[in-house]
Amino acid sequence: MAPTYIGYLWAKPMMNRCDHQTESETKGLKTEIDLGCNFYVQAHVEDSSKIFVAVGYGFFVELTHSEALKFIEKKTNQLTVHTEVLTKDAAKIKANIRMVLEGLRELQSLTDVPEKRMRDAL
């Protein structure tokens, strides 16, 4: 499963919480692990000084907390920029569709009649 933007946003506060723990508190960490299909199990991590971070394509890298925070920050910034680009592209496509529909209405000499909404059978 590919790492997601939500996953990185969820991991960042957890990492900050782990950084503020004292040496005696880092002996163990209780957390929940997603086994897939949103099926979570409780887990106890013996040594939480290093963590595995999903970097994509099924690959994981063992990082310290500070390295993981830097990676998460860069990755969330990259994903935010990508989201903004896709949002702009979607708006352009939607505007083009509306323009074509208006052109078709003019060519067919139709009035601006709202579409009837049909209920789905399911």
HUSUL-V433703 format. One line per field, one symbol per residue. ss: DSSP state (@ for helix, = for strand, . for the rest). psi: psi as a letter, one per 30 degrees, with the letter a starting at -180 (. if undefined). A space follows every 10 residues. Layout:
BEGIN
ss->???
psi->???
END
This chain:
BEGIN
ss->....@@@@@@ @@@@@@@@@. ....@@@.== ====.....= =====....= ======..== ====@@@@@@ @@@@@@@@@@ @@@@@@@@@@ @@@@@@@@@@ @@@@@@@@.. .......... ..
psi->kkkleeeeee eeeeeeeeeg lleffgelkk lkkjflhhjk lklkkejgfl lkkkflggkk kklleeeeee eeeeeeeeee eeeeeeeeee eeeeeeeeee eeeeeeeghk likkkkkkkk f.
END
